[in-house]
Amino acid sequence: MAIPINIEKLLGGNTVENNRIELKGGWNPDSIYRTICAFANDFEDNGSGYIIVGVDEDNGRPVRPVRGVPIETIDRIEKEMVGFNNLFEPFYMPRVSVEDIDGKKVIVIWALAGDRRPYKIPEHITAKHKTPKYFIRYNSSTIEAKGENEMELIELANRVPFDDRGNLTARISDVSMLLIREFLNQVQSKLLDDIEDAKPHDVLEQMGLLDGPIESERVKNVALMMFSYHPEKFFPGTQIDIVIYPRGKDDDPDNFIEIDPIKGPVNIIIQKALDFLRTMVIQQRVQKVPTQAEAIRTYNYPYQALEEAVTNSMYHRSYQEREPVEISVMPDQIEIISYGGADRSLSLDALRSGNRLHARRYRNRRLGDFLHELGLTEGRGTGLPTIHRELKKNGSPDAYIETDPDRTYFIISIPCHKDFVTDELVVDKSGNVVGKDWVTKLGHNWVSEDDAAKAINAINKQYNTELAASTAASITASKAASTATSIIRLLDALLVNDFSTRQLFLKASIPYNDTSRKKYVNFLVELGLIDWDHSLSKRSPNQTLHLTDLGKAVLQRIKQK
């Protein structure tokens, strides 16, 4: 049976960090089994590792096209592995899948962190005299565990991360095969083809989601976090509460608006919370600089910073605590509180530094793997640096982090960009959270009246005309389009649909030629009222123009004059 990850993405390093992947050009059981043992011991709490046989490496990157494994040797290798697995102390069995890459066969060995660690394996399993030893991963290398490392590895036997433990009350029927299918489809796993006729038990076993001996197998907690519709039944408090404080949490704590609690599988909770923040909270300011081709776009909160903060709050929280993650939206900041703080090996100064973190232990290592494969988090130790980087790029103040010595909670405050700070927030009829001085609603973004007024003045100055409501009203009265009327017709047409340049002029009843195209399109694009589809080349036959948020604001302001 296949593994629950896309092999192309695995080779590309898009879903798994490079220190968790070992590339082998050929079948070398001695070194391969030392690495399997190291991944099973999981000294750094990475959750699992992958060995890909049939792929050469060059400076840590796979050589494409791959070398492949001769088809006639695959059956022999799989039989050899059955015998080699019995040499583990205690017994351990990795998952194996034969995959097609570049027209060749490769063998993918998935070594999950073992639940009976530490494991030993002979240093040379093909030798006549075998001496079992402990092996661990150090960065991207496999080394023998000696001295303090060996002692620490032995101590890990009693420290299995919570999400990787078996649940005492859950049954296999509590796990939704539909949610598993959706996940496998999203990550483009070949395992999706194998599960249609497979029993739920076999699917969970192949995905490493069962724990314990056959006679008393238990569903792992991570399976319930990701693939149960109601994980809160097993982990009370598995939800995100979003609360809006119009005048701030400190200044007026009794004045608040609660959004319905967000519940469900962890990844769905994260996505729904992010959808709310993106559509109802994030605002944009567009400023066109005459000397620059690209407009300057500033956000009250950069989405990437919020994405990392929200994802980390659900990834690193303690699911043994019965408290929800709380997101407080205030006039000058968004505050996110999760319970169960960061690892004690990380000092508060390190957390606030903005540098990549190197925690020795992860509370929910398998959950992190699933979220990473879905693209919800970049990778281990990179979340806080991403937040700091995105805030700096946006011109926002840096994030503020707070925790206590016992690490019972973790607070991160994402400050609002100074241009968007307001005395009071309001919620409009559509549920949008806005400052009282932001009044023009534009799709999923907001543009200030000041920006719209400046754009109209620039048009009037450029064309020596006057854009006003009377101009808009005269559109249908005369087919002889003045400059002002032509501009409004163009914007009106794009308000309804995107068009190619030729289609746009036809829709607006304006003669299409080089002169009119340069007169209108070039300037309106430069001003930021309309724009091209940047996912396509400008010369693409499918290229179209669309109305920007600033263009919508200008059109709305004109018609209100």
C-alpha positions as CSV (number, residue, x, y, z in Angstrom):
1,M,0.0,0.0,0.0
2,A,1.2,3.6,-0.8
3,I,2.2,6.2,1.8
4,P,0.1,9.2,2.6
5,I,2.3,11.8,0.9
6,N,3.0,12.9,-2.7
7,I,6.4,11.5,-3.8
8,E,7.1,14.4,-6.2
9,K,6.6,17.0,-3.4
10,L,8.7,14.8,-1.2
11,L,11.6,14.9,-3.6
12,G,11.1,18.6,-4.2
13,G,11.5,19.3,-0.5
14,N,8.1,21.1,-0.4
15,T,6.4,19.0,2.3
16,V,9.3,17.6,4.4
17,E,12.5,19.2,5.7
18,N,15.6,17.9,4.1
19,N,17.0,16.5,7.4
20,R,14.2,14.0,7.4
21,I,14.9,12.6,3.9
22,E,17.8,10.3,2.9
23,L,18.4,9.6,-0.7
24,K,20.1,6.3,-1.8
25,G,21.2,5.6,-5.3
26,G,21.1,1.9,-4.7
27,W,20.1,-0.8,-2.2
28,N,22.7,-0.7,0.6
29,P,21.0,-2.4,3.5
30,D,23.7,-1.7,6.1
31,S,23.5,2.1,5.9
32,I,19.8,2.1,5.1
33,Y,18.9,0.2,8.2
34,R,21.1,2.4,10.4
35,T,19.1,5.3,9.1
36,I,15.7,3.5,9.6
37,C,16.8,2.9,13.2
38,A,17.7,6.6,13.7
39,F,14.3,7.7,12.3
40,A,12.5,5.2,14.5
41,N,14.4,6.5,17.6
42,D,13.3,10.1,16.6
43,F,15.8,11.8,18.9
44,E,14.7,15.3,17.8
45,D,10.9,14.5,17.9
46,N,10.5,15.0,14.1
47,G,7.8,12.3,13.9
48,S,9.2,10.3,11.0
49,G,11.7,10.2,8.2
50,Y,11.9,8.9,4.6
51,I,14.5,6.9,2.7
52,I,14.2,6.9,-1.1
53,V,16.1,4.1,-2.8
54,G,16.9,4.6,-6.4
55,V,17.6,8.4,-6.3
56,D,21.1,9.8,-6.3
57,E,21.9,13.1,-4.6
58,D,24.1,16.0,-5.4
59,N,24.7,18.5,-2.6
60,G,21.6,17.2,-0.8
61,R,19.3,17.6,-3.8
62,P,17.9,14.7,-5.8
63,V,19.4,14.0,-9.2
64,R,16.7,14.0,-11.9
65,P,15.8,12.0,-13.8
66,V,16.2,9.4,-11.1
67,R,18.4,6.2,-11.5
68,G,15.6,4.0,-10.3
69,V,15.7,0.4,-8.9
70,P,15.7,-2.5,-11.4
71,I,12.2,-4.0,-11.4
72,E,13.6,-7.6,-11.2
73,T,15.3,-6.8,-7.8
74,I,12.3,-5.2,-6.0
75,D,10.7,-8.5,-4.9
76,R,14.1,-9.7,-3.5
77,I,14.6,-6.4,-1.6
78,E,11.2,-6.6,0.0
79,K,11.8,-10.1,1.1
80,E,15.2,-9.2,2.5
81,M,13.6,-6.4,4.5
82,V,11.3,-8.8,6.2
83,G,14.3,-10.6,7.7
84,F,16.2,-7.4,8.5
85,N,13.2,-6.0,10.4
86,N,13.5,-8.9,12.8
87,L,17.0,-7.7,13.8
88,F,15.6,-4.6,15.5
89,E,15.5,-4.7,19.3
90,P,12.6,-4.4,20.0
91,F,10.9,-5.4,16.8
92,Y,10.2,-2.5,14.4
93,M,8.7,-2.5,10.9
94,P,8.9,0.6,8.6
95,R,6.3,1.2,5.8
96,V,7.4,0.5,2.3
97,S,5.9,1.7,-1.0
98,V,7.1,1.2,-4.6
99,E,6.6,4.4,-6.6
100,D,6.9,5.5,-10.2
101,I,9.2,8.5,-10.8
102,D,10.6,9.7,-14.2
103,G,9.5,6.4,-15.7
104,K,11.5,4.4,-13.2
105,K,10.7,2.5,-10.0
106,V,11.9,3.8,-6.7
107,I,11.4,2.3,-3.2
108,V,10.1,4.7,-0.5
109,I,10.7,3.6,3.1
110,W,8.7,5.6,5.6
111,A,10.1,5.2,9.1
112,L,7.7,6.5,11.8
113,A,8.8,7.4,15.3
114,G,8.5,4.1,17.2
115,D,6.3,3.8,20.2
116,R,8.7,1.3,21.9
117,R,11.9,3.3,21.5
118,P,14.8,3.2,22.0
119,Y,15.7,0.8,19.1
120,K,18.9,-1.0,18.4
121,I,20.0,-2.5,15.1
122,P,23.3,-4.2,14.1
123,E,25.7,-1.7,12.6
124,H,26.3,-4.1,9.7
125,I,23.2,-6.2,9.3
126,T,24.7,-8.2,6.5
127,A,27.8,-9.2,8.5
128,K,28.2,-12.6,10.1
129,H,28.9,-11.2,13.5
130,K,26.3,-8.6,14.5
131,T,26.5,-6.0,17.3
132,P,23.3,-4.1,18.0
133,K,23.8,-0.3,18.5
134,Y,21.6,2.7,19.0
135,F,21.5,5.2,16.1
136,I,20.1,8.8,16.0
137,R,19.9,11.6,13.4
138,Y,22.2,14.6,13.8
139,N,21.2,17.2,11.3
140,S,21.2,15.3,8.0
141,S,23.4,12.5,9.1
142,T,22.9,9.2,10.9
143,I,25.3,8.7,13.9
144,E,25.7,6.2,16.7
145,A,24.2,7.4,20.0
146,K,26.9,7.4,22.6
147,G,27.4,8.9,26.1
148,E,24.9,11.6,27.0
149,N,23.0,11.1,23.7
150,E,22.5,7.5,24.5
151,M,21.3,8.3,28.1
152,E,18.9,10.9,26.8
153,L,17.6,8.5,24.1
154,I,16.9,5.9,26.7
155,E,15.0,8.5,28.8
156,L,12.8,9.2,25.8
157,A,11.1,5.9,26.2
158,N,8.6,7.4,28.6
159,R,8.1,10.7,26.7
160,V,5.9,10.0,23.7
161,P,4.3,13.2,22.4
162,F,0.6,13.5,23.2
163,D,-0.6,13.5,19.6
164,D,1.2,10.2,19.0
165,R,-0.3,8.4,21.9
166,G,-3.2,6.0,21.7
167,N,-6.6,7.3,22.8
168,L,-8.3,5.2,25.6
169,T,-11.9,6.1,24.6
170,A,-11.9,6.4,20.9
171,R,-12.9,3.8,18.3
172,I,-11.9,3.4,14.7
173,S,-15.5,4.4,13.8
174,D,-14.8,7.8,15.3
175,V,-12.4,8.5,12.4
176,S,-14.0,9.7,9.2
177,M,-12.8,8.0,6.0
178,L,-14.3,10.9,4.1
179,L,-12.0,13.4,5.9
180,I,-9.0,11.0,5.2
181,R,-9.9,10.9,1.5
182,E,-10.1,14.7,1.4
183,F,-6.7,15.0,3.0
184,L,-5.1,12.4,0.7
185,N,-6.6,14.2,-2.3
186,Q,-5.3,17.6,-1.1
187,V,-1.7,16.3,-0.7
188,Q,-2.0,14.3,-3.9
189,S,-1.1,11.0,-2.3
190,K,-1.0,7.8,-4.3
191,L,-2.6,6.1,-1.2
192,L,-5.9,7.6,-2.3
193,D,-6.1,5.0,-5.1
194,D,-5.7,2.2,-2.6
195,I,-8.3,3.0,0.1
196,E,-11.6,2.7,-1.9
197,D,-11.8,-1.0,-1.2
198,A,-9.6,-1.1,1.9
199,K,-10.9,-1.5,5.5
200,P,-10.7,1.6,7.7
201,H,-8.3,-0.4,10.1
202,D,-5.9,-1.1,7.2
203,V,-5.9,2.6,6.1
204,L,-5.2,3.8,9.6
205,E,-2.5,1.3,10.1
206,Q,-0.8,2.3,6.8
207,M,-0.9,5.9,7.8
208,G,0.6,5.2,11.2
209,L,-2.5,6.2,13.1
210,L,-2.9,3.1,15.3
211,D,-1.0,2.4,18.5
212,G,-0.4,-0.7,20.6
213,P,-0.5,-4.5,19.9
214,I,-3.1,-6.1,17.7
215,E,-5.2,-7.4,20.6
216,S,-5.6,-3.9,22.1
217,E,-5.0,-1.4,19.3
218,R,-5.9,2.2,19.9
219,V,-6.5,5.1,17.6
220,K,-3.8,7.7,18.0
221,N,-4.8,11.2,19.2
222,V,-3.6,12.9,16.0
223,A,-6.1,10.8,14.0
224,L,-8.9,12.3,16.1
225,M,-7.5,15.8,15.8
226,M,-7.3,15.7,12.0
227,F,-9.9,13.2,10.9
228,S,-12.8,13.4,13.4
229,Y,-15.7,15.8,12.9
230,H,-15.9,16.4,16.6
231,P,-12.4,16.3,18.2
232,E,-13.7,18.3,21.1
233,K,-15.4,15.1,22.3
234,F,-12.0,13.7,23.1
235,F,-10.1,17.0,23.7
236,P,-12.5,19.6,25.2
237,G,-11.6,23.1,24.2
238,T,-10.5,22.2,20.7
239,Q,-11.8,25.3,19.1
240,I,-11.0,28.9,18.3
241,D,-13.0,31.8,19.9
242,I,-12.8,35.1,18.1
243,V,-13.8,38.1,20.1
244,I,-14.0,41.7,18.9
245,Y,-13.3,44.5,21.4
246,P,-14.4,47.8,19.7
247,R,-12.5,50.0,22.1
248,G,-9.8,47.6,23.2
249,K,-9.5,44.7,25.7
250,D,-8.0,46.9,28.4
251,D,-9.9,50.2,27.9
252,D,-13.4,48.7,27.6
253,P,-13.3,44.9,28.4
254,D,-17.1,44.7,29.0
255,N,-17.8,45.9,25.4
256,F,-17.2,43.0,23.1
257,I,-18.7,41.1,20.2
258,E,-18.3,37.3,20.1
259,I,-18.2,35.3,16.8
260,D,-19.6,31.8,16.9
261,P,-16.9,29.4,18.2
262,I,-15.1,27.6,15.3
263,K,-15.0,23.8,15.8
264,G,-14.1,20.7,13.8
265,P,-10.9,19.0,12.6
266,V,-7.9,21.1,13.5
267,N,-7.0,22.0,9.9
268,I,-10.6,23.1,9.3
269,I,-10.6,25.2,12.4
270,I,-7.4,26.9,11.3
271,Q,-8.8,27.5,7.8
272,K,-12.1,28.9,9.0
273,A,-10.4,31.3,11.4
274,L,-8.1,32.5,8.7
275,D,-11.0,32.9,6.2
276,F,-12.8,35.1,8.8
277,L,-9.7,37.2,9.4
278,R,-8.9,37.5,5.6
279,T,-12.5,38.5,4.5
280,M,-13.7,40.4,7.5
281,V,-10.7,42.0,9.2
282,I,-7.8,42.4,6.8
283,Q,-7.8,45.8,5.1
284,Q,-5.7,47.2,2.3
285,R,-4.4,50.6,1.3
286,V,-3.3,51.1,-2.3
287,Q,-1.0,54.0,-3.1
288,K,0.2,54.7,-6.6
289,V,3.6,56.2,-6.9
290,P,4.0,58.1,-10.3
291,T,7.7,57.1,-10.6
292,Q,7.0,53.4,-10.0
293,A,5.3,50.7,-12.1
294,E,3.9,48.9,-9.1
295,A,1.5,50.4,-6.6
296,I,2.4,50.3,-2.9
297,R,0.0,48.0,-1.0
298,T,-0.1,48.2,2.7
299,Y,-2.3,46.0,5.0
300,N,-3.5,46.5,8.5
301,Y,-2.3,43.0,9.1
302,P,-0.3,41.0,6.6
303,Y,-2.1,37.7,6.0
304,Q,1.1,35.6,6.1
305,A,1.8,36.8,9.6
306,L,-1.7,35.9,10.8
307,E,-1.6,32.6,9.0
308,E,1.6,31.5,10.9
309,A,0.3,32.9,14.2
310,V,-3.1,31.1,14.0
311,T,-1.6,27.9,12.7
312,N,1.0,27.8,15.5
313,S,-1.6,28.5,18.1
314,M,-3.4,25.2,17.2
315,Y,-0.2,23.3,16.4
316,H,1.7,24.0,19.6
317,R,-1.2,24.2,22.1
318,S,-1.8,21.5,24.7
319,Y,-4.7,19.4,23.9
320,Q,-4.8,18.2,27.5
321,E,-5.9,21.7,28.5
322,R,-9.6,22.4,28.3
323,E,-9.2,26.0,27.1
324,P,-9.9,27.2,23.6
325,V,-7.5,29.3,21.5
326,E,-8.6,32.9,21.9
327,I,-8.2,35.6,19.1
328,S,-9.0,39.1,20.3
329,V,-9.4,41.8,17.5
330,M,-8.8,45.3,18.9
331,P,-8.3,48.7,17.3
332,D,-4.5,48.5,17.5
333,Q,-3.7,44.8,17.5
334,I,-4.8,41.2,17.2
335,E,-3.9,39.1,20.2
336,I,-3.8,35.3,20.1
337,I,-3.7,33.3,23.3
338,S,-3.1,29.5,23.4
339,Y,-2.6,27.4,26.5
340,G,0.4,25.2,26.9
341,G,3.4,27.4,26.2
342,A,6.5,26.9,24.2
343,D,9.1,24.3,25.1
344,R,11.1,25.3,28.2
345,S,14.4,24.9,26.2
346,L,13.4,28.1,24.4
347,S,14.1,31.3,26.4
348,L,11.7,34.3,26.2
349,D,14.5,36.3,24.5
350,A,14.9,33.6,21.9
351,L,11.2,33.6,21.2
352,R,11.2,37.4,20.8
353,S,14.4,37.5,18.7
354,G,12.8,36.7,15.4
355,N,15.5,34.1,14.6
356,R,14.8,30.5,13.7
357,L,14.1,28.4,16.8
358,H,15.7,25.1,17.6
359,A,13.4,23.3,20.1
360,R,14.5,19.9,21.1
361,R,10.9,18.6,21.7
362,Y,7.6,19.1,20.0
363,R,4.3,18.6,21.8
364,N,2.4,17.6,18.7
365,R,5.0,16.4,16.1
366,R,2.6,14.3,14.0
367,L,0.0,17.1,13.9
368,G,2.8,19.4,12.6
369,D,3.5,17.0,9.8
370,F,-0.1,16.9,8.6
371,L,-0.4,20.7,8.8
372,H,2.9,21.1,6.9
373,E,1.8,18.7,4.2
374,L,-1.4,20.9,3.8
375,G,0.8,24.0,3.4
376,L,-0.6,25.6,6.6
377,T,2.8,25.9,8.2
378,E,6.3,26.4,6.6
379,G,8.4,24.1,8.7
380,R,9.8,23.5,12.2
381,G,11.2,26.6,13.8
382,T,10.3,29.0,11.0
383,G,6.9,30.3,12.2
384,L,8.0,33.2,14.3
385,P,10.7,34.4,11.8
386,T,8.0,34.4,9.1
387,I,5.8,36.6,11.3
388,H,8.6,39.1,12.1
389,R,9.7,39.2,8.4
390,E,6.1,39.8,7.1
391,L,5.4,42.5,9.6
392,K,8.7,44.3,8.7
393,K,7.9,44.0,5.0
394,N,4.5,45.6,5.6
395,G,6.0,48.5,7.6
396,S,4.3,47.3,10.7
397,P,5.7,47.3,14.3
398,D,7.2,44.0,15.5
399,A,5.1,41.3,17.2
400,Y,5.1,41.1,20.9
401,I,5.4,37.7,22.7
402,E,4.5,36.9,26.3
403,T,4.7,33.7,28.3
404,D,5.2,32.6,31.9
405,P,8.1,30.7,33.5
406,D,6.0,27.6,33.8
407,R,5.0,27.9,30.1
408,T,1.3,27.5,30.8
409,Y,0.2,29.9,28.1
410,F,1.6,31.7,25.0
411,I,0.5,35.1,23.8
412,I,1.4,36.8,20.6
413,S,0.2,40.3,19.7
414,I,0.2,41.3,16.0
415,P,0.2,45.1,15.9
416,C,-1.9,47.0,13.5
417,H,-0.1,49.1,10.8
418,K,-0.1,52.7,12.0
419,D,-2.1,53.9,9.0
420,F,-5.0,51.7,10.1
421,V,-5.0,52.3,13.8
422,T,-8.4,53.7,14.9
423,D,-10.1,54.8,18.1
424,E,-13.0,52.4,17.6
425,L,-13.9,49.4,15.5
426,V,-17.4,48.8,14.2
427,V,-19.0,45.8,12.6
428,D,-21.2,46.6,9.5
429,K,-24.3,44.7,8.4
430,S,-22.2,42.2,6.4
431,G,-20.0,41.4,9.4
432,N,-16.9,43.3,8.3
433,V,-14.8,44.6,11.1
434,V,-13.7,48.2,10.2
435,G,-12.4,51.4,11.8
436,K,-14.9,54.2,12.0
437,D,-12.7,56.3,9.6
438,W,-12.8,53.6,6.9
439,V,-16.0,53.9,5.0
440,T,-15.7,52.5,1.5
441,K,-16.3,48.8,1.3
442,L,-14.5,47.1,-1.7
443,G,-14.9,43.4,-2.1
444,H,-12.6,41.8,0.5
445,N,-10.5,44.9,0.9
446,W,-10.9,48.5,2.1
447,V,-9.7,51.7,0.5
448,S,-9.8,55.1,2.3
449,E,-11.8,58.0,1.0
450,D,-8.6,60.0,0.8
451,D,-7.1,57.5,-1.7
452,A,-10.2,57.6,-3.9
453,A,-10.3,61.4,-3.8
454,K,-6.6,61.6,-4.8
455,A,-7.2,59.3,-7.7
456,I,-10.2,61.3,-9.0
457,N,-8.1,64.5,-8.8
458,A,-5.3,62.8,-10.7
459,I,-7.8,61.8,-13.5
460,N,-9.3,65.3,-13.6
461,K,-5.8,66.9,-13.9
462,Q,-4.6,64.4,-16.5
463,Y,-7.6,64.8,-18.8
464,N,-8.7,68.3,-17.9
465,T,-12.1,67.0,-17.1
466,E,-14.5,66.7,-14.1
467,L,-15.7,63.3,-12.9
468,A,-19.0,63.8,-11.2
469,A,-22.5,62.2,-10.7
470,S,-23.8,64.3,-13.6
471,T,-21.3,62.8,-15.8
472,A,-22.3,59.3,-14.8
473,A,-26.0,60.1,-15.4
474,S,-25.3,61.3,-18.9
475,I,-23.8,58.0,-20.0
476,T,-27.0,56.7,-21.4
477,A,-28.2,60.0,-22.7
478,S,-25.5,60.4,-25.4
479,K,-23.5,58.0,-27.4
480,A,-20.9,60.6,-28.1
481,A,-18.5,59.8,-25.2
482,S,-16.6,62.6,-23.6
483,T,-13.3,61.7,-21.9
484,A,-15.0,61.7,-18.5
485,T,-17.9,59.6,-19.8
486,S,-15.5,57.2,-21.5
487,I,-13.6,56.6,-18.2
488,I,-16.8,55.9,-16.3
489,R,-18.0,53.5,-19.0
490,L,-14.7,51.6,-18.9
491,L,-14.9,51.3,-15.1
492,D,-18.6,50.4,-15.2
493,A,-17.9,47.6,-17.7
494,L,-15.2,46.1,-15.5
495,L,-17.4,46.3,-12.4
496,V,-19.5,43.6,-14.0
497,N,-16.8,41.4,-15.6
498,D,-13.2,41.1,-16.7
499,F,-12.5,41.8,-20.3
500,S,-9.7,41.8,-22.9
501,T,-8.8,45.3,-24.0
502,R,-10.7,45.0,-27.3
503,Q,-13.7,43.5,-25.6
504,L,-13.6,46.3,-23.0
505,F,-13.7,49.1,-25.5
506,L,-16.5,47.3,-27.4
507,K,-18.5,47.0,-24.2
508,A,-18.0,50.7,-23.4
509,S,-18.9,51.8,-26.9
510,I,-15.5,53.4,-27.4
511,P,-13.5,53.1,-30.7
512,Y,-10.6,50.7,-30.2
513,N,-7.3,51.8,-31.6
514,D,-3.7,52.5,-30.4
515,T,-4.5,56.1,-29.5
516,S,-7.5,55.3,-27.3
517,R,-5.8,52.3,-25.7
518,K,-2.8,54.4,-24.7
519,K,-5.0,57.3,-23.6
520,Y,-7.1,55.3,-21.2
521,V,-5.7,51.9,-20.4
522,N,-2.1,52.9,-19.8
523,F,-3.0,55.7,-17.5
524,L,-5.7,53.9,-15.6
525,V,-3.3,50.9,-15.0
526,E,-0.6,53.3,-13.9
527,L,-3.0,55.0,-11.5
528,G,-4.0,51.6,-10.1
529,L,-7.7,51.8,-11.0
530,I,-7.5,48.8,-13.4
531,D,-4.9,46.1,-13.7
532,W,-3.8,43.1,-15.8
533,D,-4.0,39.4,-14.8
534,H,-0.5,38.9,-13.4
535,S,-0.8,35.2,-13.6
536,L,-0.6,35.5,-17.4
537,S,1.9,37.0,-19.7
538,K,0.8,40.4,-21.1
539,R,1.0,39.0,-24.5
540,S,-1.2,36.0,-23.6
541,P,-4.3,35.7,-25.8
542,N,-6.2,35.1,-22.6
543,Q,-5.0,38.3,-20.9
544,T,-7.8,40.4,-19.3
545,L,-8.2,43.6,-17.4
546,H,-10.0,43.9,-14.1
547,L,-11.2,46.6,-11.8
548,T,-9.1,47.1,-8.7
549,D,-10.3,47.9,-5.2
550,L,-9.2,51.5,-5.8
551,G,-11.1,51.5,-9.1
552,K,-14.3,50.4,-7.3
553,A,-13.8,53.2,-4.7
554,V,-13.4,55.8,-7.4
555,L,-16.5,54.6,-9.3
556,Q,-18.6,54.6,-6.1
557,R,-17.4,58.0,-5.0
558,I,-18.2,59.5,-8.5
559,K,-21.7,58.2,-8.4
560,Q,-22.2,59.6,-4.9
561,K,-21.2,63.1,-5.8
